[in-house]
Amino acid sequence: MKRKVVVMALIPGGIRRGPPMRSDLGYARYSRATWEWWCDRHGADFVMIEAPPKDAAYAQMPPTYQRGAVLDRLIEQRGEDAQALLVDADTMIRWDTPDIFEQARGFSAVVDSGPPRWILRSAQAFQHVFPGTTLPWWEYFNSGIVVLGAAQRPFVRAFLDYSAKNWPQLDAVIRTGNVGTEQTPLNFMVRRCSFFCCRSIS
């Protein structure tokens, strides 16, 4: 097994944009094809998650949360130097993208270049779930592509456990409208954990 792994969650249902549930994953065959090609080119394995994790605490959450639960298993199977690249099911990789794993150092994500107005609205919507934590919009990252390794296992567990504990509040925010699912809570959690080192890939 290879030490570099791209992980995509293709779990039907569980994603909300307001009250409606999105369950059609037909579009994913295109994004999957680009990532499988990229993995072959850069010596990485492509792994799909097609069912919720066995841990019932996480099974109720959207796939964007659930994919983090595979990190422990991947590290145990592939060794402490293994890296996992978590990608959204609707994310396509360009043909000329270099080896992201070689550029990543610890936790790595891409600074979000979207409109600050959306980021501010999303941060305001989730703020009460993370009291005392500030989230500067100019440091906000996109979770569509995130690289993690063994050193981040405690953080990922802390994020999932915190999310499970506060799921009724998080779910209520997600159901209100277009404020995202796990991206803004993950940003807040990175800010909360001062021991955690975050480096952006540009």
C-alpha positions in Angstrom: 0.0 0.0 0.0 1.2 3.5 -0.8 1.9 6.1 1.8 0.0 8.9 -0.1 -3.7 8.5 -0.1 -6.5 10.7 -1.7 -9.8 10.2 0.2 -13.1 11.1 -1.3 -16.4 10.7 0.5 -19.2 9.4 -1.8 -21.9 8.7 0.8 -25.4 9.4 -0.4 -27.4 11.9 1.6 -26.2 13.8 4.6 -25.4 17.1 2.8 -27.8 20.0 3.4 -28.1 23.4 2.0 -31.0 24.7 4.1 -33.8 22.2 4.6 -33.4 20.2 1.4 -31.2 17.1 1.4 -28.7 16.6 -1.5 -28.4 12.9 -2.4 -27.5 12.8 -6.1 -23.8 12.0 -6.5 -24.0 11.5 -10.3 -21.6 14.4 -10.8 -18.9 12.6 -8.8 -17.9 10.3 -11.6 -16.2 13.2 -13.3 -14.3 14.5 -10.3 -13.4 10.9 -9.4 -11.9 10.3 -12.8 -9.6 13.3 -12.5 -8.3 12.3 -9.1 -7.8 8.7 -10.1 -5.7 9.9 -13.1 -3.8 12.3 -10.9 -3.1 9.6 -8.3 -1.7 7.2 -10.9 0.6 10.0 -12.1 1.9 10.9 -8.6 2.1 7.5 -7.0 -0.9 7.8 -4.7 -3.8 5.6 -3.8 -7.4 6.7 -4.4 -9.8 5.7 -1.7 -13.6 6.2 -1.7 -15.8 6.2 1.4 -19.2 4.9 0.3 -20.8 4.2 3.7 -20.9 6.1 7.0 -18.3 5.2 9.7 -19.2 2.5 12.2 -18.9 5.0 15.0 -22.5 6.0 15.6 -21.5 9.4 16.9 -20.2 10.4 13.5 -22.7 8.5 11.3 -25.3 11.2 11.8 -23.0 13.9 10.3 -22.6 14.9 6.7 -19.9 13.1 4.6 -17.6 16.1 4.9 -17.3 15.3 8.6 -17.3 11.5 8.3 -14.3 11.4 6.0 -12.1 12.6 8.9 -12.8 9.4 10.8 -10.7 7.3 8.3 -7.5 9.0 9.3 -6.7 6.7 12.2 -7.3 3.6 10.1 -5.1 4.9 7.2 -2.2 5.7 9.5 -2.4 2.3 11.3 -2.5 0.5 7.9 0.2 2.5 6.1 2.6 3.8 8.8 3.3 7.0 10.7 4.7 8.8 7.6 1.5 8.3 5.6 -0.4 11.3 4.4 -4.1 11.6 3.6 -5.5 14.2 1.2 -9.2 14.7 1.9 -11.1 16.1 -1.1 -14.7 17.1 -1.7 -16.7 14.9 -4.1 -17.3 17.9 -6.4 -13.6 18.9 -6.5 -11.8 18.2 -9.8 -8.0 18.3 -10.0 -6.2 20.0 -13.0 -4.1 17.8 -15.2 -1.0 20.0 -14.5 -1.3 20.1 -10.7 2.0 19.2 -9.1 2.4 16.7 -6.3 0.4 18.3 -3.4 1.9 15.8 -0.9 5.4 17.1 -1.6 4.3 20.7 -0.9 2.3 19.9 2.3 3.8 20.3 5.7 1.6 18.9 8.5 -1.9 20.2 8.2 -2.1 22.0 4.8 -5.1 23.7 3.2 -5.8 26.4 0.6 -6.6 29.9 1.7 -10.2 30.6 0.5 -10.3 33.2 -2.3 -14.1 33.4 -2.2 -16.1 36.6 -1.3 -15.4 37.8 2.2 -19.1 38.4 2.6 -19.9 34.7 2.5 -17.1 33.9 4.9 -18.2 36.5 7.4 -21.8 35.3 7.2 -20.8 31.7 7.8 -18.5 32.6 10.6 -21.3 34.7 12.3 -23.7 31.8 11.9 -21.4 29.3 13.7 -19.8 31.7 16.1 -22.0 30.7 19.1 -20.8 27.1 18.9 -17.2 28.3 19.4 -17.4 31.0 22.1 -14.3 33.0 22.7 -12.7 32.1 19.4 -12.2 34.7 16.7 -11.9 33.8 13.0 -10.3 36.4 10.7 -11.7 36.2 7.3 -8.3 36.7 5.6 -7.0 33.5 7.3 -10.0 31.4 6.4 -9.2 28.3 4.4 -11.2 26.0 2.1 -11.6 22.4 3.2 -12.2 21.1 -0.3 -8.6 19.9 -0.3 -6.9 19.2 3.1 -3.7 17.3 3.8 -3.3 15.5 7.1 -0.8 13.1 8.7 -0.1 11.2 11.9 0.7 14.4 13.8 -2.9 15.7 13.2 -4.7 12.6 14.6 -5.3 14.1 18.0 -6.7 17.3 16.4 -9.0 15.4 14.1 -10.3 13.3 17.0 -10.8 16.5 19.0 -12.7 18.1 16.1 -14.9 15.1 15.5 -15.6 14.7 19.2 -16.4 18.4 19.7 -18.7 18.3 16.6 -20.5 15.2 17.9 -21.0 16.8 21.3 -22.3 20.0 19.8 -24.1 18.4 16.8 -27.6 19.7 17.6 -26.3 23.2 17.4 -24.2 22.7 14.3 -27.0 20.9 12.5 -29.4 23.7 13.3 -27.0 26.2 11.8 -26.4 24.1 8.7 -30.2 23.8 8.1 -30.6 27.6 8.1 -29.2 28.1 4.6 -26.0 28.4 2.6 -23.4 28.7 5.4 -21.5 25.4 4.7 -21.2 22.2 6.7 -17.8 21.4 8.3 -15.6 24.0 6.6 -16.3 26.9 9.0 -16.4 24.7 12.1 -13.0 23.3 11.0 -11.6 26.8 10.7 -12.8 27.7 14.1 -11.3 24.5 15.6 -7.9 25.2 14.1 -8.0 28.6 15.7 -9.1 27.1 19.1 -6.2 24.6 19.2 -3.1 26.8 19.7 -0.9 23.6 19.7 -1.9 22.9 16.1 0.2 24.2 13.2 -1.6 25.2 10.0 0.2 25.9 6.8 -1.5 27.0 3.6 -0.6 25.7 0.1 -0.6 28.5 -2.4 
